[in-house]
Amino acid sequence: MNERLRAAGVPNLTQLLRDLLGDSTEFPTYKAVQAVQRDHPHVTPKQVQDAITRLVARGELRTVRRGIYQPTDTMRGRRPR
């Protein structure tokens, strides 16, 4: 999967999500997919969902309800509000 992401021009999808979503309050999965695919159209929705799942497991995102996520204060690189 990493080779396919690098071929799509994304060296680190998890960090890309941190950069794109770190300042948001809540966001649905489809908004995260749209944000990534705007600049990297070859990244699949499954790849974005897998990266979101990793961030949830690390405690950097929390699930508000199914398909809706919120960055936590422990998200790496998150700027204070």
C-alpha positions in Angstrom: 0.0 0.0 0.0 2.8 2.4 0.8 4.3 2.0 -2.7 0.9 2.8 -4.2 0.6 5.9 -2.0 4.1 7.1 -2.9 3.3 6.5 -6.6 0.2 8.7 -6.1 2.5 11.4 -4.7 1.7 11.0 -1.0 4.7 10.0 1.1 2.7 9.8 4.4 -1.1 9.8 4.3 -1.5 9.9 8.0 0.6 13.1 8.2 -1.4 14.5 5.3 -4.6 13.9 7.2 -3.1 15.6 10.3 -2.2 18.6 8.2 -5.6 18.8 6.5 -7.8 18.1 9.5 -5.9 19.2 12.6 -7.7 22.5 12.8 -11.2 21.2 12.2 -13.8 20.6 14.9 -15.7 17.6 13.4 -15.6 16.1 10.0 -17.3 13.2 8.2 -15.2 10.6 6.4 -16.3 11.8 2.9 -15.0 15.3 3.6 -11.6 13.8 4.5 -11.6 11.8 1.3 -12.5 14.9 -0.7 -9.8 16.9 1.0 -7.1 14.3 0.2 -8.4 13.6 -3.4 -8.4 17.3 -4.3 -4.6 17.2 -4.6 -4.1 13.5 -4.8 -6.9 12.0 -7.0 -5.3 8.5 -7.1 -5.6 7.9 -3.3 -8.6 5.7 -2.7 -11.4 6.2 -0.1 -10.3 2.9 1.5 -6.8 4.2 2.0 -8.1 7.4 3.6 -10.4 5.3 5.9 -7.5 3.1 6.9 -5.4 6.1 7.8 -8.3 7.5 9.9 -8.6 4.2 11.6 -4.9 4.3 12.5 -5.3 7.9 13.9 -8.3 6.7 16.0 -6.3 3.8 17.4 -3.5 6.1 18.3 -5.9 8.4 20.1 -5.3 11.4 17.7 -8.9 11.3 16.5 -12.1 10.3 18.4 -15.2 9.0 16.9 -18.2 11.3 17.5 -20.6 8.9 15.8 -20.3 6.5 12.9 -18.4 8.2 10.1 -17.9 11.5 12.1 -14.5 12.2 13.7 -13.0 14.9 15.8 -9.3 15.7 16.3 -8.1 15.3 20.0 -5.7 17.6 21.8 -3.1 14.8 21.5 -3.1 15.0 17.7 0.5 15.5 16.6 1.1 18.9 15.1 -2.3 20.2 16.3 -2.3 23.9 17.0 -4.0 25.1 20.2 -7.5 26.7 19.7 
